[in-house]
Amino acid sequence: MGETVRFTSAAIVALLITSAGGAEPEAPSHPHFPLRTAGRWIVDQSGTRVKLACVNWGGADLKDGIVGGLHLRSARRIAHTFKDMGFNCVRLPWSVWMVQTNPAVAIELVDKLLAANPDLKGLRALEILDAVIDACAQEGLMVILDNHVSDGIWCCSDVDENGLWYNSRWPVSSWLQAHMELAARYARQPWVVGSELRNEVRTSIAGSPRWGGGGANDWHAAATKAGNAVLSVNPNILVVVGGINYGKDLSGVYKLHVQLQNQEKLVYSAHSYSWSYPALPDNYQDLKDQIGKDWGFILESGRSYTAPVWVSEFGTFSDCHKDTCAHWWPDFLQYLAEGDLDWAVWHGDGTWSRDDLHPFLGPTNYGVLAANWRQPASEGELLTALKTIEAPSLGPGVKMTFDRDQCDKHCADTWSSGWSNGRDGAAACAPCLRNRPCRGNLSVKDWCNTGWAKISCSWTCCRAGLVHADTCAESQCQQWYVDDYNPNWPSGKINTPACLHCLHDEECRKGRNKAWWCASSWAAEHCQLTCCTAGFLTQAAGTSAFIHTES
C-alpha cells in the first residue's frame, strides 16, 4: 500500500508525499550535465547557474557504513521527501574504511539498519550506497560524495586521529585509492556531480595541516594531487576542496589557489557553526567581515582565485531552542541570502546512526527530519528558515521570482526592536524572519504579509521573496505616522516596541479590544504608527480614519 504523509506545520507550504506505486514516475528534469564552473558560479553545459541547496544524509561514514533512516523508510521515499522539501542535492559522507573494506551488515543489525528496505538485505555497504544514489537520481537529487573521515567514526575532534587525510591505519595511498574507486564507480551516473576531498581538515595526532609549504601535511598539495586523480578517472565530476581549521579557513587561497588539470571543475567548500568564532561579537557586520577574510573573498569576481564556495556544512537545533537561533543562525542565513551562496545543511537525519557517541536510533534533534524520517522536525522550524534561501536569485540565466533592485528601491527595514543588543532595521528583521518565537509563531508568509512586519521589515521580506516590491510602495504608514510612547517600564521599551506590547496585551489595553484601543484618543496621540501597520488606522485624502473592527 502506498504511503501518504502530510506536512501540517503552518510554517511550511503544504506538502503531500506519496510513495512510488502503480505507474512509473516521469524522469525528473535536470540541469544539462555535467556541471562546471564559471567565475564564482556553478553552471550546467548551457551556462545556466545551478544553485546547490543540499541536505547532508549521514551514516555511510560511521561504524556500519550505511546511511540512516533505512530502518523506517525506503531509500526512495526518503529521497522523495528531501526533494519535496525543496532540496536539490544531498551530500553523502563516507569513510575510507567503508570503501576499502566494503563491509557486510552484521546479522544482528540487519533489521535495525534495513528493516524498511528488504531488497537491500544481503548487500554489502557499497552496493547499498549504489541503491541510495540511484534513489536520489530517480527523484532528481544531485549527489556530492564527501570523504568525511578515514575510520568509520563520528567526526570531529583534535584527538580522533582523523583530522588529516591520512593516519596510521589508512595512509595517503588508501585515501587516494578510495577516491578514485568511487569516482570511477559513478562515472556513468550523471547525478553524482561532485566529490569533496576531505571534511574539516584540522590538527591531528600526526600534526597540523598547512596551506602550502610542502611536506606531508601540506593540504594544498594533497588536495591538488587528489583532485587531479579524481578527474583522471571521472572528468565530469566537480572537485570540492575544503579549508583547514575545521573547514572554516581558506585564507591561503588568496596567495596560493588550487590549480587542477581542468580549472572549471574546482569548487571550494567552507563550514560554519555557532561555535566557529567563539570570540566574535554578536554582530552581523563582524560575522560578515570575519567570513570575508576566511573565505568570502574567493567569491569576488575577476580575480585569479575566483571560484564558487559551497558551504557544505552549517546547522542548528531542530527546534531552535538555543541562543544560536536568536543571533548566529539568522545572521549566517542572512549572509548566505545576500550572496546567494550554495549550501548544504547539517543534516537531514532524524535519528542517529551507530557510533560511539550518540544513542543508536535515538532522535538527533539536530536534523531537518523528525525521528520518524517522514515529517519535518519541530513543526518545520528549521525547514522554514532554510526555505528563505533555497531559490536562486543571482547568477547566469537565473529567472528571479522577485526583483532585488525593486526591493531596494521601494522597501525598507525600519524596525527598532528595542532588543538589549541594540539591533534594529535589517539586523533585527533578519533574525525575526528566521525565528518562530520572534514571529509570534506565525509562518514566515503570514508574518511578512500581515501586521507591522509588512511595513517595518518589508525589505527583508521582499528580498526573501515573501512580499512583492509593489506592496512596499503601497504601504505608507511610516510616511504618515510615528509612535511616541515612553511608559517608563522596567523593560526599557519605548515608542514602537512599547506600543506593540500594549496592542497585544489585554491588561495594557484595559480590557478593550485592539480596534477600540487604537480608536482611543490616547492611542491616536501615542501609537498611530503601530495602529496603522496593524490595520486599524488608514490614511485617505489627507485625513486619518480609524477602523472599528472586532479583534
N, C-alpha and C positions, 0 to 999 in steps of 0.2 A: 504494500500500500504506500502511496506517495506520502511525503511528509510536508505539512504546511506549517509555517512558523510566521507569526506576526510580530513586528516591532511596534509596540504600543506606546512608546515614550512620545510625549507631546513635543519633545525637543527635536525629533527626527522626522523627516518626511516619511510617510507611511511606506513601509517596505513589505512585500509579500514574497516569501521564499518557499518555493515548491520543489520537491526533489525531482530529479530527472526520471521520467517514466513515460511509457507509451511511445509516441513518435520521437525520433531523434531530434534534439535541438539543432537549430541552424548553426553553422560555423560562425564563431564570433568575428566581428570586424576587428581589424588590427592595423597598426601602422605598416608602412611599407618597409618591411625588414630587409636587410639588417640595419640596426641603428648605428649612427656615427655622431660625431660632434662637430659643431660649427661655432667657433668662439666659445662663449660661456653656455651654449645651449646643447642639449641632446636632441638630435633631429632624426627623422627617418630618411629614406632614399629620395623622397620628393622634396626634402629640405624643410619639412614642416616640423615645428617643435613638438617633441614628445615629453610631456612632464611626467616624472616618476612620482606617483603618490602611492607609496607602498606600505605594507604591513609586514613586520617580522613574524615568521612562523617557526618557532624554535622546536628543539627536540633532537634533531639529527646530529647535533653537536654534543649530545650528552651520553650517558652511560649505555643506553641501548641503541643509539644511532637511528632513532625513528622519530618523526615529527609527532607532536602532541595532538590529542583530540580524536585519534583514530579508534579509541575505545568507545566513543559515544556516537560518532557520525562518520559517514564515508568521506574519503578524501575529496570526492567530487562535490558533496554537499557543503563541506567547509569552504572549499574554493568558491563555490557559488555564493555563499554568504559574504565572504570578503568582497567579491565583485559587486554584489548588491549594495554593500555599504559604501561603495564609491571608490575603493582602491583599484588600481590598475596593475599592480605588480606585488609580488611577495619577495622578501629576502629570506633565503633558506640557509641558515648557519649549518656548517658541517665541521667535523674534526678530521685530522689526518689519520687518527686511529681508525675511524669508521671506514674511510676509503681504502686504507691499506689492508685492513683485516676483513672487511665485508662480513660482519658477524651475523650469525643466525640468531633468531629470537629465542631466548631461553624458554623451555617448555612451560615452566611455571608462570611465565609472564605473558604468554600469547594472548590470553583473554584480557588481561589487564591493559595490554597495549593495542590490540587489534580486534576487539570484540565486534565492532560495527563494520569491519572490513574482512569478512570471511575469505574473500578472494585473495587477500594478501597473506593469509596464514600459510606457513611453509616457505615463504620467500625470505631471502636474506636482505640485509639493510639497503644495499644499492638497488636491488630490484624494487623494494618498497619506495625508495626515493624516485625511481623511474615512474612508478604509478602516481605518486604525488605530483610530479612535474607534468605528467600527461593530464592529470585532472585540472591543474592550473591552466594549461594550454587550452583544454576544451572549454574552459569558462572565460577565456580571453584575458588571463592574467599573465603578464610577463614575469619572468623569474630571474633573480640575480643570486648567484651562488656566493656564499660568504665563508671563507675559511676562518672560523671563529676561534678555534683552539687546536692544539696538537693532540693532547689527550682528551678523552671524552668526559670532560668535567665542566662544572659551572664556571663561567668567566665573570668577574676578573679581580685579581689582586696582584700585589707585588711579589708574593711568595708562592704562587701556584705553578711556577716554572713553565708558564705558557705565555709570558709577556713578549718574548721574541718569537721568531718564526721557526725556531728550532729548539730542541732541548736534548737531554742525554738519551732519551728513548727514540726520538724522531729527529734525525739530522736534517740539514738543509736539503739533501738529496731526496729524502722521503717527502718533504713538503713540496718540492718541485714536481716530483713524480705524481703525487696526488692531484695537484692542479692540472697537470697535463692529461691525466686519466679522465677527469671529469670534463675537461674542455673537449676532448675527443669523443667522449661518450654522448655528449649532447650537441655535437657539431651539426647534426641534421634536425635538431629541434629548434626552430626559429624563435620560439617563445622564451628560450633561455638566452637572454640578451646581455648578461654581464657576469663577470667573475671578480669578486672583491678579494684581493690577495691575502689580506690578514686583518683581523679585527683587533682594535685597540692595542697597537704596538706600544710597549711600555717597559719599564725596568723589570728585570727578572733576576733569578739567582745567577744566571750566566753573565749579567752585566746590564748596562743601559744602552738603548739604541741611540744612534746618531743619524742626522740627515747629511750624508756626505762624509768625506774624510777617509774613506777606505776602512778596511778591516772587517772582521767577522760580524760586527754589529752595525754596519752601515746599511740602514734601511733603504735609503735612496738607491744604492747599488743593487741590493737584493730585490727590490720591487721592480727595477728596470729589467733585471735578468728574468724574473718570474713572468713579468708581463709579456716579454718577447717570447718566452717559452710557450705561454698560453696561446698567443697569436700564431705561433708556428703550426699548431695543430687545429686551431679554430680561428681563422682570420676574421670571422664575422662578429666576434664577441667583444663587448666593451670591457676594458681592463680598468678596475677601480682600485685606486691607491689611497689608503688612509694615512692620517698623520701619526706622529708619535705622541707620547704623554697621554695615553688613553684615548687616542684618536682625535684630540682637540687641537693639536699643534701642527700646522702645515706652513709655518713661517719660513722654513728653509726653502720653500718653493720660490720665494722672491728672488733669490740669487742662484738657485740650482733646481730647475724644474726637471721632471721626469721626461726622458726622451725615448719614445718607443719606435719600433720599426714602422709603425703606422700611427702617427700622432693624432689622427682623427678617431682613435679608439680609446683615448685617455680620459678618464673621469677621476677626479679626486673625491674623497669622502671625508666627512667630519662627524664627530659625535658631540652632543651637548646635553647635560643634565643640570638639575638644580645645584648639584654639588661640584660642578666643573670649575666654578670660580668662587670658592668659599669666602674670599676676602673682598669680593666686588660689592660695592654699594647697591642697594635696591633701587636701581635707576635704569630706565630703558636706554638712555644715551650711553651710560657707562658700559652696559652689556654690548650695545652695538659697536662701540669703539673697540672693546676688547676682542670681539669676534672678528672685526675688520683687520686687526693686527695678526690674529692667529690664522685665519683662512678666508675671510670675506674679500680680501684684496684680490684673490685669484679670479673673481668674477668681473673685475674691471676690464672693459673691452680694449682691444688693440695692444695688449702687452704680450711680451714673448712667453709669459707664463699663463696667459688667459686660458681657462678651461672650465667646464662645468664642475660644480661642487654639489655632491649628493649628500645630504645629511642622513646617513644610513642608520642612525640611532638617536632618538630623543624620546622622552615619555614622562609620565607621572602616574599617580594612583588613579584607579578607575573612577573613584567617586570624588576625586579632588578634595580629600579630607585634610590634606596637609597644607602648610603655608605656601608651598611652591605654587599652588593653583591660584593664589591671590597675586603673586608677583612674577616669579621667574617664568612659569608656564605660559601665561598670556603674553608676557614680553617676548619670549622666544618665538611664539606663534606669530606675533606681530612682525618680528624680523623676517621670518620665512615668508610672510604675506607681502611685505614691502618689496622684497627682491624676487618674489615668485620662485622660490627655490624648489629643487627636487628633494624628496624626503622619504623616510621610512620610519614609521613609529615603532618603538619597542613597547609592547609587542601585541600580537593578536591573541595569544594563548589564554584560554580560560582556566586551565589547570596546569600544574607543574608536571613536567616530565621527570624521570628518575635521575636525581643527582644526590650529592651528599650534604646538601644544604637546606632544601625545601621539602615539605611534606608531599610525598609522591601522590599525584592525582588530587591534591588539595587545591583550592581556588587561589589563583595568583593575586587577585585584587590589584593587578597592575597591567591588565590586558584590556583590549577593546571588547573581547567577548566575555560573557558570563561563564560560570563554571560548567554550564550545560553545552557550551560551544554553539549555541543557537542564537540567543538574543544578545544585544549589546549589554555590557556590564553597567551596573549602577544607572539604569534607565537612560543609558546613552550619553552620559555627561562627557566622557572622553571623546566619543564619536562625534557628538555635536560640535565640539571645539575643532576637531580635525576637518569637519566639513567646510569650515570657513576658509580653508587653504587648499582644498582638493583641486578645484578647477584652475587651469592655466589662465593667466591674464596678460602675459608678456611673451615675446619670442616670435620667431619666424612663422608666419602662417596661422597664428593664433587668432581665432574669431572670438572676441570678448563678448560676454553676455552683458557687460556694462562698460561704460566709457570712463576710464580713470581720470582723464582730463576734465570731464564734465563734473565728476565728483569733486575734484579740486576747485573747480570754478564756482559751483553752486552750494557746496555743503561745507559745514564747519563743525568741529567738536568744541563746544563751549562749556562743557560741564565742569563746574567747580565742585568736586566731590566732597570736600571737607575732610578727606582722609588725613590721618596723622602724618603720613609720609609726604604730604603736600602735592599729591598728584592731581592734575586737572587736565582738561582738554583730552587729546587723544591718549595721553598717558593714563587717564582714568577710564576712558571709554573702552579701550582695547582689552584690559583685564575684565571689565564687566561683561563684555560680549562673550567672553570665554569662561565665565564663572557663574554657574547656576544660582547660588545664593545671592550674588550681587544683582542678578537679573530678576530677583523675586520669584524664582522657579519658573519663569516664563521661557518658552522656546526662544531661540535667537530671532526667529522670524517675527514672532509676536512682540518681543521686546523692542525690535527695531521699527515696528510699524504701528505701535500704539503708545500713547502717553508721551512722557517727556523725552525718552531716548530718541524718538523720531526727530526731535529738534536738537537736543543737546549733544547727541552722538551721531548726527547724520553723516558726517564724513566717514567715520569708522564703519557704519552700517552700509553706506554706499560702496566703499572700497571692498567690502566683503560680499557685494552683490546682493544684499538683502533689501535695499531700497533703491529706487531709481533717482537719478540726479534731479529729475523734474519735481520729485516730491520735495526735495530740499528747497527748490526755487519757489514752490507754492507755500511753504511753511514760513511764516514771517513773524511768529510770536516774539522772537528776540529783537526784532526791529521795533516792535510796538511797546514792549513791556519789560520791566525789571522786577526783581524781588528785593525788598528792603525790609528785612526782618531780623532783629537781633534779640532773641529771648533770654540771653544770659544763662543758657543752660550749661550745666557742668560739662556736657559733651563738647561744648565749644561750637556747635552747629549754628551757623548764621545764614541769612539770605536763602538761596535755593535749597540747600540741604535741610535747613530748618523748616521751610515751607513744605518740602516733600514729606518730612517726618510728620508734620501736623496733618497734611492731607490724608495720610494713610493711618493715622492714629485717632480712634474714635474719642478717646478721652480729651485729646488736644482739641478736637473739633467740638467739644462739649455736647456730644451726642448727636449733632446734626449730620445729615448725610453730606457727601462730598460736594454735590451741586449747590446745596443751600449754604454750606460753609464758604464756597467760592463766591456766592452771591452776597455775602455779608459785607457791610461797609468796611469792616476791619480787614478782611482778606483782599478786598478791592484796593485797599491802600498799601498792603504789605506783600501780598503774594500773587500779583497779577500774572507774572510770567509762568509760575507753576500751574495756575488755574488754566491759563491759555493752552499750555502744552498738554495738559490733561484732558483738554476738550471741553472745558466748562466755560470758556470765555472766547469769544470771537471778535474780530475787527471787521466792521463793514462801513463803508462810506465815511471813514474818519471818526466813527463813534464806536465805543466798545459796547458789547451786549453780552450779558450773562445768559447761559443756557441752563434752565432749571430742569434737571432730569434726575430720576432716582438713580442712586449708585450704591 
